[in-house]
Amino acid sequence: MQQDRSNYQQTAQRGFHFVDEAAPPSVLRKLAVEIIRRKLSITWWTNIRFEKDFTNELCELLAESGCIAVSGGIEVASDRLLER
């Protein structure tokens, strides 16, 4: 925890964009729980793929941990849909 404080004191950064093409819901849950456990006061955002595992409960947990936004993408592998 001391390391976390000294890094903050050096940079004063509290906003983070976790860059991932599609951050998995299970990883984001672990991240949120750890941020809350450490009582970090940060804001963060990331990229996701829309998945059924993004439940209301998970979204509320992410918000509680400081998540302020996600950008989502939809992948299509069907030639018929790609043409549209």
N, C-alpha and C positions, 0 to 999 in steps of 0.2 A: 504494500500500500504506500509506503514511503516513496518508492520509485514513481508511482502514479502522481503523487503530489509534486515531486520535484520536476517531472516532465511538464505538468501544468504551469508551474511557476516559471519555467523557461519559455514556454510558448504562449501561454494564456489562451490557448485554443479550447473552445467548448463545443464546436460544431464539427461533425465528421460525416463524410460521404464514404460509406463502405462500398467500394467499387467491386461489383461482381455482376456478371452477365445475368445471373438469376440466382440470388441468394436463397438457399433452401430454407423452408420453414423451420426445420429441426435445428439448424444452426442459428437462425435468428432467435428462436426461443431460448437457446443456451446463452446467447449474447445478452438478451434482455434480462434474464435471471441474474447473470453475473454483474451487469451494470447496477441492478437494483440491490443485489447483495453488497456490493462495494459502496453503495450510496453515492454514486457518481452523479454529478449534476451536469449532464451534457445533452446536446441535441444531436440527432443523427438521422440519416436517411440512406436508402439503398435501392437497388433494382431487384425486381422479382419477376417470376413467371407466375401467372395466375394458376393456383393449385387449390384443390379442395381442402388441403390442410391449413389454409389461411382462414381459420374460424374467427368468429367474433371474439371469443376468449383470447386467442392468440393476438389478434389486432389490439385488443385492450391492453394486454401485457406489453406489447411493443410500445404503445403510446405511453404507458406508465414509465417505461425505461428511458423515454426521451425521443422516441421515433416521431419525427414530425412529417415525414412523407415517404412514399414509395413510388417508383415509376414501374409500371408493369408492361410486359410484352406478351404477345400471343404468337406462338410458333405454329406454322402450318406446313405440313408435309405432303398435302394432297395437290396434285397438279390442277385439278378442277377448281379448288379454292384459290390457288395462287393466280389463276387466270382472272378471277373476279376481282 
